[in-house]
Amino acid sequence: MTARIERLVTSGQFTLDGGTWDVENNVWLVGDDHEVVVIDAAHDADAIAEAVGERRLTAIVCTHAHNDHIDAAPALAERTGAVIWLHHDDLPLWKQTHPDRDPDSWLLDGQIIEAAGADLTVLHTPGHAPGAVCLYDPGLGTVFTGDTLFQGGPGATGRSYSHFPTIIDSIRDRLLTLPPETKVLTGHGDPTTIGAEAPHLEEWIARGH
């Protein structure tokens, strides 16, 4: 059975550098009728558990460790027994939200997370956060970009642990090299495609944010 992709939108707050913003996050579920992985357990462990239903949740993959993408991860893991995956470079950010609970496993560039017919390849794409990753499945023709690439440009880089030239390098070298028809499923907002965003790289660089 081919894996399918489900989207759940949860609401909460993003907090960093002393500021707080109301946000809506995309939580992505990838799997089939029996097994599933969650990408970014945001805000509401109950709603995510309800979306998982009777299926076995094998992994909670964090695209990065800003609080709005990981705040529900420990509660969801405790309830389901799923493993929390994060790139090690984002541990300092993770500790701001969960000082007493480490992730269970570290994501490595190039590793593959398997989920019920899906093979999600980890692409380390620092810039928005040092340990930011994207997850690419050529079989599904989809890349999950977290907050690295959105419809209309790169993720924000104006706060701690972020760096604009680095996110541009990540997008240019790791994402825009994917097939143009690849669907881009983002951490917030609407989807796009690699082909729709690629022509705008120089504009983003000129804009500088």
C-alpha angles and dihedrals in degrees: 000000000000117000117250131206124232127187126212121182117210130182131220143109136299115212127187137140092008096305130108128201133183109241142175116218133200113231110196124206117196121187146067137271093297110032136028144171125214121220110207114356097219127188104314121060091176094056092046092048089050090052090050089051116169093344123112110255105212102174143013105206117197115207087199139336106257105135096247090062098045108027095104096038100096094046091048092047092049091052097045107025090238121154117246113224124196136158109255094232089069095056093105090056092044090053091057089065103027109027094164101042125061123200113263099233139014122240116229127200109261097017119131124229109203121212124173099304096339126105110199111195114206114232113189104221109172123185107083085051130354093247098038114143137185124210118221127192113182091189091059092038088229140122121195104212105181105199096331099091129016137175098285102020152315126337119264119286103178098102140067118304092017131109128186101209089049095053090048090053090048093050094044097045104032108027111026088053089066119097111286093237091059111126114235112213109191138203092244134017132001130346125251137174134252089243092054093052103036097078091058100059095104091048090055091049091049090049089051099209 
